[in-house]
Amino acid sequence: MDISGHFIAWWILFGVCLWQTSLGQAVYSISEEVNKGTVVGNIAKDLKISVYELESRMFQIVSGSNKKYFDVNMKTGVLFVNERIDREEFCEQNLRCVMNVEALAQNPHQLYRIEINVVDVNDNSPRFLNSSLSMNIYEDASPGDRFHLPVAEDDDVGSNSLKDYRLSSNEYFSIDVHTGQQSPSAEMVLQKSLDREKQSVINLVLTSVAFLGKKQNKHLNNTLLICLIFTLIFLNFTLIFLIFTSNLPCFYG
């Protein structure tokens, strides 16, 4: 055999070895925070490996490829969760969260790639960072003037994230929520001129609204009790937001 023949034969052998080294791939989806022992899928069936060969071929999850989160039952071929997965910790706020796992089998040597999509669940309440806020409003403020409200943070993403704000009904202010951004924001809009002599204190409730899919998840809504005190200072009205409970979400300005 000439040199070119040896070269072609070598490439064929290399291709066969490469094919055996990375033979199969499986894709699964699980929800975050599922219990230890939750079944992900039957890896033996999906990779077309006989369950009777798993032990003899020393099938195992490769160390370092998210091994601590998953394991395989060598008797049944089932891939299961070995440790609870916090999606926000693993993928932060990325809309898509994928955990890549590699499994190895011997005799012959074969490497399998497993892709696991971690689905977000609505397990976080929107929260405010600071505990209070003061605002100054000029006495001659006109109806239609706007005042920014603090923004709540939500570690959940997509359809489970913060979707809306609500302001309790009152005579002077309405709320305008801007939803075109990645996270909604809100402003108070003055509806009528302030009259301190008529009403010097207004109690309001600001609510951050979380959704579970397309439905409001009232268990994860957070409310902030607000007391608006109108004080005449140098021709200004001062609005002071006071917190009346110690277990409320925090604000950041």
C-alpha positions as CSV (number, residue, x, y, z in Angstrom):
1,M,0.0,0.0,0.0
2,D,1.4,3.4,-1.0
3,I,1.6,6.5,1.3
4,S,-1.8,7.9,0.1
5,G,-3.5,4.5,0.9
6,H,-2.1,4.5,4.4
7,F,-3.3,8.1,4.9
8,I,-6.8,7.3,3.8
9,A,-6.9,4.2,6.0
10,W,-5.7,6.2,9.0
11,W,-8.5,8.8,8.5
12,I,-11.1,6.1,8.2
13,L,-9.9,4.6,11.5
14,F,-9.8,8.1,13.1
15,G,-13.4,8.7,12.0
16,V,-14.6,5.4,13.5
17,C,-12.8,6.1,16.8
18,L,-14.3,9.6,16.9
19,W,-17.8,8.3,16.2
20,Q,-17.4,5.8,19.1
21,T,-16.0,8.4,21.4
22,S,-19.0,10.7,21.1
23,L,-21.8,8.4,20.1
24,G,-25.1,9.7,21.4
25,Q,-27.0,12.6,22.9
26,A,-30.1,12.9,25.0
27,V,-32.2,16.0,25.8
28,Y,-34.4,16.4,28.9
29,S,-36.4,19.1,30.7
30,I,-37.0,19.3,34.5
31,S,-38.3,22.0,36.8
32,E,-36.0,23.6,39.2
33,E,-36.1,22.8,42.9
34,V,-37.5,19.3,42.4
35,N,-36.8,16.8,45.1
36,K,-33.7,14.6,45.3
37,G,-34.5,11.3,43.5
38,T,-36.8,12.9,40.9
39,V,-36.6,11.0,37.6
40,V,-35.2,12.9,34.7
41,G,-35.5,10.2,32.1
42,N,-34.5,6.6,31.2
43,I,-31.0,7.3,30.0
44,A,-30.3,3.7,29.0
45,K,-33.3,3.6,26.8
46,D,-32.8,7.0,25.2
47,L,-29.1,6.3,24.5
48,K,-30.0,2.8,23.2
49,I,-27.8,1.0,25.8
50,S,-28.9,-2.3,27.3
51,V,-29.6,-1.8,31.0
52,Y,-27.7,-5.1,31.5
53,E,-24.6,-3.5,30.1
54,L,-24.5,-0.5,32.4
55,E,-22.5,-2.1,35.2
56,S,-20.2,-4.2,33.0
57,R,-19.3,-1.2,30.9
58,M,-18.9,1.0,34.0
59,F,-21.4,3.6,32.8
60,Q,-21.0,6.7,34.9
61,I,-21.6,10.5,34.9
62,V,-18.2,12.2,34.2
63,S,-16.8,14.1,37.2
64,G,-17.0,17.8,36.8
65,S,-19.9,17.8,34.3
66,N,-22.5,18.8,36.9
67,K,-22.0,15.3,38.4
68,K,-23.2,16.4,41.9
69,Y,-26.7,17.2,40.5
70,F,-27.4,13.9,38.7
71,D,-26.8,10.2,38.9
72,V,-27.8,7.0,37.2
73,N,-29.5,3.9,38.7
74,M,-27.4,1.1,37.3
75,K,-30.3,-1.4,37.8
76,T,-32.9,0.5,35.9
77,G,-31.0,2.9,33.6
78,V,-32.9,5.9,35.1
79,L,-31.2,9.3,35.3
80,F,-32.3,11.1,38.5
81,V,-31.7,14.3,40.4
82,N,-29.1,13.9,43.0
83,E,-29.2,17.4,44.5
84,R,-31.9,20.1,44.3
85,I,-31.2,22.7,41.6
86,D,-31.7,26.4,42.2
87,R,-32.1,27.8,38.7
88,E,-31.4,31.4,39.8
89,E,-28.2,30.4,41.4
90,F,-27.0,28.3,38.4
91,C,-28.2,30.5,35.5
92,E,-29.0,33.8,37.2
93,Q,-31.7,35.5,35.1
94,N,-31.0,33.9,31.7
95,L,-34.2,33.0,30.0
96,R,-32.8,29.6,28.9
97,C,-31.0,27.5,31.5
98,V,-29.2,24.4,30.2
99,M,-27.1,22.0,32.3
100,N,-24.7,19.9,30.2
101,V,-23.8,16.5,31.5
102,E,-21.4,13.9,30.1
103,A,-21.6,10.2,30.7
104,L,-18.9,7.7,29.9
105,A,-19.0,4.0,29.1
106,Q,-16.1,1.5,28.6
107,N,-15.6,-1.5,26.3
108,P,-15.9,0.2,23.9
109,H,-15.0,3.6,25.1
110,Q,-18.0,5.9,24.3
111,L,-18.8,9.4,25.5
112,Y,-22.5,10.5,25.7
113,R,-23.7,14.1,25.9
114,I,-26.8,14.9,27.9
115,E,-28.5,18.3,27.8
116,I,-30.9,19.1,30.6
117,N,-33.1,22.2,30.4
118,V,-34.0,23.6,33.8
119,V,-37.4,25.2,33.8
120,D,-38.1,28.2,36.0
121,V,-40.8,28.0,38.7
122,N,-42.3,30.9,40.4
123,D,-40.5,30.5,43.8
124,N,-39.4,34.1,44.4
125,S,-41.4,37.2,45.5
126,P,-40.7,40.5,43.9
127,R,-38.8,42.6,46.5
128,F,-37.9,46.2,47.2
129,L,-34.5,47.1,48.4
130,N,-34.8,50.1,50.6
131,S,-37.2,50.6,53.5
132,S,-38.4,54.2,53.0
133,L,-38.6,57.0,50.5
134,S,-39.2,60.8,50.8
135,M,-40.4,63.0,47.9
136,N,-40.9,66.7,47.6
137,I,-43.8,68.0,45.5
138,Y,-44.2,71.7,44.7
139,E,-47.4,73.2,46.0
140,D,-48.3,74.3,42.5
141,A,-47.9,70.8,41.0
142,S,-50.4,70.3,38.2
143,P,-52.6,67.4,37.3
144,G,-50.7,65.1,35.0
145,D,-47.4,65.6,36.8
146,R,-45.5,62.3,37.3
147,F,-43.5,60.9,40.2
148,H,-41.3,57.8,39.8
149,L,-42.0,54.9,42.2
150,P,-39.3,52.5,43.3
151,V,-38.7,49.4,41.3
152,A,-39.1,45.9,42.7
153,E,-36.6,43.1,41.8
154,D,-37.6,39.5,40.9
155,D,-35.2,36.6,40.6
156,D,-37.7,34.7,38.5
157,V,-37.7,35.1,34.7
158,G,-40.1,35.0,31.8
159,S,-43.7,34.4,32.6
160,N,-43.0,33.9,36.3
161,S,-41.4,37.3,36.8
162,L,-42.7,40.6,38.1
163,K,-45.5,41.8,35.8
164,D,-47.4,44.7,37.3
165,Y,-47.8,47.2,40.1
166,R,-51.0,48.3,41.8
167,L,-51.7,51.4,43.8
168,S,-54.7,51.5,46.2
169,S,-57.5,53.7,45.1
170,N,-57.3,57.3,46.3
171,E,-58.5,60.8,45.3
172,Y,-55.2,62.3,44.2
173,F,-52.9,59.8,42.5
174,S,-53.2,57.1,39.9
175,I,-50.5,54.7,38.8
176,D,-49.0,54.3,35.3
177,V,-47.1,51.1,34.7
178,H,-44.5,50.8,31.9
179,T,-44.3,47.2,30.7
180,G,-42.3,47.6,27.5
181,Q,-39.0,47.1,29.3
182,Q,-37.4,43.9,30.6
183,S,-38.8,44.7,34.0
184,P,-41.9,46.9,34.5
185,S,-41.6,50.3,36.2
186,A,-44.3,52.6,37.6
187,E,-45.1,56.3,38.1
188,M,-47.6,58.0,40.3
189,V,-49.7,60.5,38.3
190,L,-51.3,63.5,40.0
191,Q,-55.0,63.6,39.1
192,K,-56.0,66.8,40.9
193,S,-54.4,69.7,42.7
194,L,-53.3,69.0,46.3
195,D,-55.3,70.5,49.1
196,R,-53.4,70.2,52.3
197,E,-56.2,71.9,54.3
198,K,-58.7,69.4,53.0
199,Q,-56.5,66.3,53.5
200,S,-53.0,66.3,55.0
201,V,-52.4,62.5,55.1
202,I,-53.1,59.8,52.6
203,N,-52.5,56.1,53.3
204,L,-51.8,54.0,50.2
205,V,-50.7,50.5,49.4
206,L,-48.3,49.8,46.6
207,T,-48.4,46.2,45.4
208,S,-45.8,44.4,43.2
209,V,-47.6,41.6,41.3
210,A,-46.1,38.3,40.4
211,F,-47.6,35.8,37.9
212,L,-47.7,32.0,37.8
213,G,-47.8,31.4,34.0
214,K,-50.6,33.7,32.8
215,K,-52.4,33.8,36.2
216,Q,-51.6,36.2,39.1
217,N,-49.9,34.4,41.9
218,K,-51.3,36.2,44.9
219,H,-49.1,34.2,47.3
220,L,-46.0,35.9,45.8
221,N,-47.3,39.5,45.7
222,N,-45.6,42.0,47.9
223,T,-47.3,45.0,49.4
224,L,-45.9,48.2,50.8
225,L,-48.0,50.3,53.2
226,I,-47.4,54.0,52.5
227,C,-48.4,57.1,54.4
228,L,-48.2,60.3,52.4
229,I,-48.0,63.3,54.7
230,F,-48.4,66.7,53.1
231,T,-46.3,69.3,54.9
232,L,-46.1,72.9,53.8
233,I,-42.3,73.8,53.6
234,F,-41.2,76.8,51.6
235,L,-44.2,76.5,49.4
236,N,-43.6,72.8,48.8
237,F,-45.5,69.7,49.8
238,T,-43.4,67.0,51.3
239,L,-44.5,63.4,50.8
240,I,-43.0,61.1,53.4
241,F,-43.4,57.3,52.9
242,L,-43.6,55.6,56.2
243,I,-43.5,51.8,56.7
244,F,-46.0,50.5,59.2
245,T,-44.9,46.8,59.4
246,S,-41.5,45.3,60.0
247,N,-42.0,42.5,57.5
248,L,-42.3,44.3,54.2
249,P,-40.4,44.3,50.9
250,C,-37.5,46.7,50.6
251,F,-37.1,49.6,48.1
252,Y,-34.3,50.8,45.9
253,G,-34.6,54.2,44.4
